[in-house]
Amino acid sequence: MADGNGITAGWLYTTARNLLSNHYRATARLGELHRRVADDSYRSTSSEEQHAVLDVLDRLSAPHREVLLLSYWDGLSAAEVGEVLGCTGPAVWVRLHRARKAFRLLYTSTKESS
């Protein structure tokens, strides 16, 4: 049975199934990547570097710290972070960009003063 545009229910189900399959595969790949990066960074990060990162996080403004933690620590997607913060996905990307920049500036200034 087709609607006025020639779209059938079978086509819709097939398209939905393919989109869900792609989503699950991408999620699995992303999870594996996160696990590998976390394993590598844990082995290569010294205690001193870990303390420096925590110190910089403490010194960041609350909005910057929150978006970084939601994204990197909690592993939420931009859409999920947007739901928590009450903004859109694109706004989350802008906030992440600004928060990363602020983190980088504080981190490099901490390293230079050491």
Helices and strands as residue ranges (DSSP letters): H 9-44, H 47-59, H 62-68, I 69-73, H 78-85, H 89-113
